[in-house]
Amino acid sequence: MENISKYLKINFLVSTSKTLLVSLITLLLLPLIIKKIGLQLFGVLSLTLLFSELSTIVDLGLSKSIVLLSGENKISENRVVTSAFIINLILIGGLSIVFILLQLLSIDMLGSNLNIAKNEKFILLQVGFFILILTLLNNLCRAILESNYLIHIVNITLSIYTPLLYCVIFVTSFFTDNMLIYMIIPLILTFLMLLVNFMIIKRRTKVKLEKVKKIHLKYVTKMTLELLNIGLINSMVIPVLRYSFVILVANLSLYAIFDLSFKIALISNSIMTAISIPMLAVFSSNNKQIRKMIVLSYKIFGISLVIYLLMLLGFYFFGELIISFIDLNVLNTDLLYSITFILLISLGSIATVEVFYRYFLGYKQLKKALLLKLIIPIGCLAFFILFKNLEIIYRLIYAYSASLILNAFFMLLTFVFYSKAKLKHAL
């Protein structure tokens, strides 16, 4: 238990430091970048990075399978990783075939109304697809590090990526406004991150690829399929929301504001989830210590709740000042503040109960986790229909936020009843 506490403290400190660094760089450089390249070009950059978010959908739960199965010790970690790597390559191959077919059939994946030239849209799609593939491999590496209690290393690499991206873009803005260059920069940095992750795995873990049998592939595939539905639901909502905005609004400048609101809200959200994220590996490795894990879960929930309330108070008093640094016009500033505050409330509510969700995954209560996560897409669709009289940007944000708050409420309620039954049975 002492080692677990030490691991959580290290990860929390590293993750919080990462978030503060990213926040500071974002606050300093984003206004300068937007002023130099404009909202239109920043929207193109944001759209390029959207493809990296799609990796969480295409991953199909494979990354979580590595963490869960590595903690089981039914088959060696090397065989788990090798099997996952083979499955990942199969996914990449299938994805490549689908992507090529869509282009051969002339299906416009970004919609015909998006205000960008046809040749530039073509290049954006190609670059975005390569980013997607590289991110899939990066996700695999991060899962290996998490299963080895090295998620704080993942946070360190991530803390370098975003500031480096913004720094390179800012420097580049003095020399060119060529859209192609701004599309390629994230691709190069994503590839470099993959190389760094490979090096860390080689130096800090004993993981290596080895020969596997069909039975090993089946075992990992089975767990991946069990996590598939949860993985899809959990990871698809934000990318689908972004994609829906692109199709329905078809305005790169407004998409840039939409993207900025998520950036700010997710930065705050990452501080709240910093202590919960490493718990998946902890739960899967300590699944016989039920009482201790339940008590630890409630402690983490309490800490997350305090951080959540402090975040909301901080943004309420200082949010307008923070957003003013981005130097948008008055209408865009008001829009950004209002939708960011809504996202902070809703994403924060989910962050406070993240530890309970990871408990259900770690103890293989997959049906409970699935049913609870289903609340988000179903609720999102229902609220989107209900809020039909709102402007599209508010309609999407309100629908998404209401479904998140509903999910957080039921997640907390379910864990309270579940933990009481478990503790009573343990007596």
C-alpha positions as CSV (number, residue, x, y, z in Angstrom):
1,M,0.0,0.0,0.0
2,E,2.9,2.3,0.8
3,N,4.4,1.7,-2.7
4,I,1.0,2.5,-4.3
5,S,0.7,5.7,-2.4
6,K,4.2,6.7,-3.4
7,Y,3.4,5.9,-7.0
8,L,0.2,7.9,-6.9
9,K,1.9,10.9,-5.4
10,I,4.7,10.9,-8.0
11,N,2.3,10.6,-10.8
12,F,0.1,13.4,-9.4
13,L,3.0,15.7,-9.0
14,V,4.3,15.0,-12.5
15,S,0.9,15.2,-14.1
16,T,0.0,18.4,-12.3
17,S,3.4,19.9,-13.3
18,K,2.7,18.8,-16.9
19,T,-0.7,20.5,-16.9
20,L,0.7,23.7,-15.4
21,L,3.5,23.8,-18.0
22,V,1.1,23.1,-20.9
23,S,-1.3,25.8,-19.5
24,L,1.4,28.4,-19.2
25,I,2.8,27.7,-22.7
26,T,-0.7,27.7,-24.1
27,L,-1.7,30.9,-22.4
28,L,1.5,32.6,-23.6
29,L,1.8,31.3,-27.1
30,L,-1.8,30.7,-28.3
31,P,-2.8,34.4,-28.5
32,L,0.5,35.1,-30.4
33,I,0.0,32.2,-32.7
34,I,-3.7,33.1,-33.5
35,K,-2.7,36.7,-34.0
36,K,0.1,35.7,-36.4
37,I,-1.7,33.0,-38.5
38,G,-5.3,33.9,-37.9
39,L,-8.3,31.8,-36.7
40,Q,-8.7,30.2,-40.2
41,L,-5.2,28.6,-40.3
42,F,-5.4,27.7,-36.6
43,G,-8.7,25.9,-37.4
44,V,-6.8,23.9,-40.0
45,L,-4.2,23.0,-37.4
46,S,-6.9,21.9,-35.0
47,L,-8.6,19.9,-37.6
48,T,-5.3,18.1,-38.4
49,L,-4.9,17.2,-34.7
50,L,-8.5,15.8,-34.7
51,F,-7.2,12.7,-36.3
52,S,-5.0,11.8,-33.3
53,E,-8.1,11.8,-31.2
54,L,-9.7,9.3,-33.5
55,S,-7.0,6.8,-32.4
56,T,-8.9,6.3,-29.2
57,I,-11.8,5.0,-31.2
58,V,-9.8,2.8,-33.6
59,D,-7.8,1.4,-30.6
60,L,-10.9,-0.6,-29.8
61,G,-9.8,-1.1,-26.1
62,L,-6.5,-2.7,-27.0
63,S,-4.4,-0.4,-24.8
64,K,-6.6,-1.1,-21.8
65,S,-6.2,-4.8,-22.5
66,I,-2.5,-4.5,-22.2
67,V,-2.8,-2.9,-18.7
68,L,-5.4,-5.4,-17.5
69,L,-3.7,-8.5,-18.8
70,S,-0.2,-7.5,-17.7
71,G,-1.6,-7.4,-14.2
72,E,-3.1,-10.8,-14.4
73,N,0.1,-12.8,-15.0
74,K,-1.9,-15.6,-16.8
75,I,0.5,-15.2,-19.7
76,S,3.8,-13.3,-19.8
77,E,3.8,-9.6,-20.3
78,N,6.0,-10.0,-23.4
79,R,3.4,-12.3,-25.0
80,V,0.6,-9.9,-24.1
81,V,2.5,-7.0,-25.7
82,T,3.5,-9.0,-28.8
83,S,0.0,-10.2,-29.3
84,A,-1.3,-6.6,-28.9
85,F,1.3,-5.3,-31.4
86,I,0.2,-7.9,-34.0
87,I,-3.5,-7.0,-33.5
88,N,-2.5,-3.3,-33.8
89,L,-0.8,-3.9,-37.1
90,I,-3.9,-5.8,-38.4
91,L,-6.1,-2.8,-37.3
92,I,-3.8,-0.4,-39.1
93,G,-3.9,-2.6,-42.3
94,G,-7.7,-2.7,-42.2
95,L,-8.0,1.0,-41.6
96,S,-5.6,1.7,-44.5
97,I,-7.8,-0.3,-46.8
98,V,-11.0,1.5,-45.7
99,F,-9.3,4.9,-46.0
100,I,-8.1,4.2,-49.6
101,L,-11.5,2.8,-50.6
102,L,-13.3,6.0,-49.3
103,Q,-11.0,8.1,-51.4
104,L,-11.4,6.0,-54.5
105,L,-15.2,6.3,-54.1
106,S,-14.8,10.1,-53.8
107,I,-16.5,10.2,-50.4
108,D,-15.9,13.6,-48.9
109,M,-15.0,12.8,-45.3
110,L,-14.9,16.4,-44.2
111,G,-18.1,17.6,-45.9
112,S,-18.4,19.6,-49.1
113,N,-19.2,22.9,-47.3
114,L,-16.0,23.3,-45.3
115,N,-14.3,26.5,-46.2
116,I,-11.0,25.1,-47.5
117,A,-9.6,24.5,-51.0
118,K,-10.1,20.9,-52.4
119,N,-6.4,20.2,-52.8
120,E,-5.6,21.5,-49.3
121,K,-8.4,19.3,-47.9
122,F,-6.9,16.3,-49.7
123,I,-3.5,16.9,-48.1
124,L,-5.1,17.5,-44.7
125,L,-6.7,14.0,-45.0
126,Q,-3.4,12.3,-45.9
127,V,-1.4,13.9,-43.2
128,G,-4.2,13.3,-40.6
129,F,-4.3,9.6,-41.5
130,F,-0.6,9.2,-40.9
131,I,-0.9,11.0,-37.6
132,L,-3.7,8.5,-36.7
133,I,-1.4,5.5,-37.4
134,L,1.5,7.0,-35.4
135,T,-0.9,7.8,-32.5
136,L,-2.2,4.2,-32.5
137,L,1.4,3.0,-32.0
138,N,2.0,5.7,-29.4
139,N,-1.1,4.5,-27.5
140,L,0.4,1.0,-27.4
141,C,3.7,2.3,-26.0
142,R,1.9,4.3,-23.3
143,A,-0.2,1.3,-22.3
144,I,3.1,-0.7,-21.8
145,L,4.5,2.1,-19.7
146,E,1.3,2.3,-17.6
147,S,1.3,-1.4,-17.0
148,N,4.8,-1.1,-15.6
149,Y,3.8,1.7,-13.2
150,L,5.6,4.3,-15.4
151,I,2.6,6.5,-16.4
152,H,4.4,9.5,-14.9
153,I,7.0,9.0,-17.7
154,V,4.1,9.2,-20.2
155,N,3.0,12.5,-18.6
156,I,6.5,13.8,-19.0
157,T,6.6,13.1,-22.7
158,L,3.2,14.5,-23.1
159,S,4.2,17.7,-21.3
160,I,7.0,18.2,-23.8
161,Y,4.8,17.5,-26.9
162,T,2.2,20.3,-26.7
163,P,4.7,23.2,-25.7
164,L,7.1,22.0,-28.4
165,L,4.3,22.0,-30.9
166,Y,3.2,25.5,-30.1
167,C,6.8,26.8,-30.0
168,V,7.6,25.3,-33.4
169,I,4.4,26.8,-34.9
170,F,5.1,30.2,-33.4
171,V,8.6,30.3,-34.8
172,T,7.3,29.0,-38.1
173,S,4.7,31.8,-38.3
174,F,7.5,34.4,-38.7
175,F,8.6,32.7,-41.9
176,T,5.6,31.3,-43.7
177,D,1.8,31.1,-43.8
178,N,1.9,28.0,-46.1
179,M,-0.9,25.7,-44.9
180,L,0.9,22.5,-45.8
181,I,3.7,23.3,-43.4
182,Y,1.3,23.7,-40.5
183,M,-0.2,20.4,-41.3
184,I,3.1,18.5,-41.4
185,I,4.5,19.9,-38.1
186,P,2.2,17.8,-35.9
187,L,3.0,14.7,-38.1
188,I,6.8,15.1,-37.5
189,L,6.4,15.7,-33.8
190,T,4.1,12.7,-33.4
191,F,6.7,10.5,-35.1
192,L,9.5,11.9,-32.8
193,M,7.3,11.1,-29.8
194,L,6.9,7.5,-31.0
195,L,10.7,7.2,-31.2
196,V,11.1,8.6,-27.7
197,N,8.5,6.1,-26.3
198,F,10.3,3.2,-28.0
199,M,13.6,4.3,-26.3
200,I,12.0,4.6,-22.9
201,I,10.4,1.1,-23.1
202,K,13.7,-0.3,-24.1
203,R,15.6,1.3,-21.2
204,R,13.1,1.3,-18.4
205,T,11.2,-2.0,-18.9
206,K,12.0,-5.6,-19.7
207,V,9.4,-5.8,-22.4
208,K,10.4,-7.2,-25.7
209,L,8.7,-8.9,-28.6
210,E,8.8,-12.7,-28.7
211,K,7.2,-15.5,-30.5
212,V,3.5,-16.0,-29.7
213,K,1.0,-18.8,-30.5
214,K,-2.5,-18.6,-31.8
215,I,-3.8,-19.2,-28.2
216,H,-2.1,-16.0,-27.0
217,L,-3.6,-13.9,-29.8
218,K,-7.0,-15.3,-29.0
219,Y,-6.6,-14.5,-25.3
220,V,-5.7,-10.9,-25.9
221,T,-8.3,-10.5,-28.7
222,K,-11.0,-11.9,-26.3
223,M,-10.1,-9.3,-23.7
224,T,-10.0,-6.5,-26.3
225,L,-13.4,-7.5,-27.6
226,E,-14.8,-7.4,-24.1
227,L,-13.5,-3.9,-23.7
228,L,-14.5,-3.0,-27.3
229,N,-17.9,-1.5,-26.5
230,I,-16.7,0.4,-23.5
231,G,-13.7,1.7,-25.4
232,L,-15.8,2.8,-28.3
233,I,-18.3,4.6,-26.2
234,N,-15.7,6.2,-23.9
235,S,-13.5,7.5,-26.7
236,M,-15.8,8.3,-29.6
237,V,-18.0,11.0,-28.1
238,I,-15.6,14.0,-28.3
239,P,-14.3,13.2,-31.8
240,V,-17.9,12.6,-33.0
241,L,-18.9,15.9,-31.4
242,R,-16.0,17.7,-33.2
243,Y,-16.8,16.0,-36.5
244,S,-20.4,16.9,-36.2
245,F,-19.5,20.5,-35.6
246,V,-17.3,20.5,-38.7
247,I,-20.1,19.1,-40.8
248,L,-23.0,21.1,-39.4
249,V,-21.2,24.5,-39.0
250,A,-18.5,24.2,-41.8
251,N,-16.6,27.2,-40.5
252,L,-12.9,26.9,-39.6
253,S,-12.9,30.1,-37.5
254,L,-15.8,28.9,-35.3
255,Y,-14.2,25.4,-35.1
256,A,-11.1,27.1,-33.8
257,I,-13.1,28.6,-30.9
258,F,-14.9,25.3,-30.3
259,D,-11.5,23.6,-30.2
260,L,-10.1,26.2,-27.8
261,S,-12.9,25.7,-25.4
262,F,-12.1,22.0,-25.2
263,K,-8.4,22.7,-24.9
264,I,-8.9,24.9,-21.8
265,A,-11.5,22.6,-20.2
266,L,-9.4,19.4,-20.8
267,I,-6.3,21.1,-19.4
268,S,-8.2,21.7,-16.1
269,N,-9.8,18.2,-16.4
270,S,-6.3,16.6,-16.6
271,I,-5.4,18.0,-13.1
272,M,-8.6,16.5,-11.6
273,T,-8.0,13.0,-13.2
274,A,-4.2,13.0,-12.5
275,I,-4.6,10.9,-9.4
276,S,-7.3,8.6,-10.9
277,I,-5.7,7.6,-14.2
278,P,-2.9,5.3,-12.8
279,M,-5.5,3.4,-10.7
280,L,-6.4,1.0,-13.5
281,A,-3.0,-0.7,-13.2
282,V,-3.2,-0.6,-9.4
283,F,-6.7,-2.2,-9.3
284,S,-5.8,-4.9,-11.9
285,S,-2.7,-5.8,-9.8
286,N,-4.4,-5.8,-6.4
287,N,-7.8,-7.3,-7.2
288,K,-7.8,-9.4,-4.0
289,Q,-7.5,-6.4,-1.6
290,I,-11.1,-5.3,-2.0
291,R,-11.5,-3.4,1.2
292,K,-8.3,-1.4,0.8
293,M,-9.1,-0.6,-2.8
294,I,-12.6,0.6,-2.0
295,V,-11.3,2.9,0.8
296,L,-8.6,4.2,-1.5
297,S,-11.2,4.9,-4.2
298,Y,-13.3,7.0,-1.8
299,K,-10.2,8.9,-0.7
300,I,-9.3,9.7,-4.3
301,F,-12.9,10.7,-5.0
302,G,-12.8,13.2,-2.1
303,I,-9.5,14.7,-3.3
304,S,-10.9,15.0,-6.9
305,L,-14.0,16.7,-5.6
306,V,-12.0,19.3,-3.7
307,I,-9.9,20.0,-6.8
308,Y,-13.0,20.2,-8.9
309,L,-14.7,22.9,-6.7
310,L,-11.4,24.9,-6.6
311,M,-11.2,24.8,-10.4
312,L,-14.7,26.0,-10.8
313,L,-14.2,28.9,-8.3
314,G,-10.9,29.8,-10.0
315,F,-12.4,30.0,-13.4
316,Y,-15.5,31.9,-12.2
317,F,-13.3,34.6,-10.8
318,F,-10.3,34.6,-13.2
319,G,-11.7,32.9,-16.4
320,E,-12.5,36.1,-18.2
321,L,-9.0,37.4,-17.5
322,I,-7.4,34.2,-18.7
323,I,-9.4,34.2,-21.9
324,S,-8.8,37.9,-22.6
325,F,-5.1,36.9,-23.2
326,I,-6.1,35.1,-26.3
327,D,-7.1,38.5,-27.7
328,L,-10.3,37.6,-29.7
329,N,-13.0,40.0,-30.6
330,V,-15.7,40.7,-28.0
331,L,-18.3,38.3,-29.4
332,N,-15.8,35.4,-29.8
333,T,-14.4,36.1,-26.2
334,D,-17.9,35.9,-24.7
335,L,-18.7,32.7,-26.7
336,L,-15.4,31.1,-25.6
337,Y,-15.9,31.9,-21.9
338,S,-19.5,30.6,-21.7
339,I,-18.9,27.3,-23.5
340,T,-15.6,26.7,-21.6
341,F,-17.3,27.2,-18.3
342,I,-20.1,24.8,-19.2
343,L,-17.4,22.2,-20.3
344,L,-15.5,22.7,-17.0
345,I,-18.6,21.9,-15.0
346,S,-19.5,18.8,-17.0
347,L,-16.1,17.4,-17.7
348,G,-15.1,18.1,-14.1
349,S,-18.1,16.1,-12.8
350,I,-16.9,13.1,-14.8
351,A,-13.3,13.6,-13.5
352,T,-14.4,13.3,-9.9
353,V,-15.9,9.8,-10.5
354,E,-13.1,8.6,-12.9
355,V,-11.6,6.5,-10.1
356,F,-14.9,4.5,-9.8
357,Y,-15.0,3.8,-13.5
358,R,-11.4,2.5,-13.3
359,Y,-12.3,0.4,-10.3
360,F,-15.0,-1.3,-12.4
361,L,-12.6,-1.9,-15.2
362,G,-9.8,-3.2,-13.0
363,Y,-12.1,-5.6,-11.3
364,K,-13.6,-6.6,-14.6
365,Q,-17.1,-5.3,-13.9
366,L,-17.3,-4.6,-17.6
367,K,-21.0,-4.8,-18.0
368,K,-21.5,-2.2,-15.3
369,A,-18.9,0.1,-16.9
370,L,-20.5,-0.4,-20.3
371,L,-24.1,0.4,-19.2
372,L,-22.9,3.5,-17.3
373,K,-20.9,4.8,-20.2
374,L,-23.9,4.2,-22.6
375,I,-25.6,7.1,-20.7
376,I,-23.2,9.6,-22.5
377,P,-24.0,8.9,-26.2
378,I,-27.7,8.1,-25.6
379,G,-28.1,11.2,-23.3
380,C,-26.1,13.3,-25.8
381,L,-28.5,12.4,-28.7
382,A,-31.6,12.8,-26.5
383,F,-30.5,16.2,-25.2
384,F,-29.5,17.3,-28.7
385,I,-33.1,16.6,-29.9
386,L,-34.5,18.3,-26.8
387,F,-32.4,21.5,-27.2
388,K,-33.5,22.0,-30.8
389,N,-34.2,25.7,-30.4
390,L,-30.6,26.6,-29.5
391,E,-27.9,27.8,-31.8
392,I,-25.9,24.8,-33.0
393,I,-22.7,25.4,-31.0
394,Y,-24.7,25.8,-27.7
395,R,-26.9,22.9,-28.7
396,L,-23.9,20.6,-29.1
397,I,-22.2,21.8,-25.9
398,Y,-25.3,21.7,-23.7
399,A,-26.3,18.2,-25.0
400,Y,-22.8,16.8,-24.3
401,S,-22.5,18.5,-20.9
402,A,-25.9,17.3,-19.7
403,S,-25.1,13.7,-20.6
404,L,-21.8,13.9,-18.8
405,I,-23.4,15.2,-15.5
406,L,-26.0,12.5,-15.7
407,N,-23.3,9.9,-16.2
408,A,-21.3,11.2,-13.2
409,F,-24.4,11.0,-11.0
410,F,-25.2,7.4,-11.9
411,M,-21.5,6.4,-11.7
412,L,-21.3,7.7,-8.1
413,L,-24.7,6.1,-7.2
414,T,-23.7,2.7,-8.6
415,F,-20.3,2.6,-6.9
416,V,-21.9,3.5,-3.5
417,F,-24.3,0.6,-3.7
418,Y,-21.7,-1.8,-5.2
419,S,-19.1,-1.0,-2.5
420,K,-21.6,-1.4,0.3
421,A,-22.5,-4.8,-0.9
422,K,-18.8,-5.8,-1.3
423,L,-17.8,-4.6,2.1
424,K,-20.8,-6.3,3.7
425,H,-19.9,-9.6,2.0
426,A,-16.2,-9.2,3.1
427,L,-17.2,-9.1,6.8
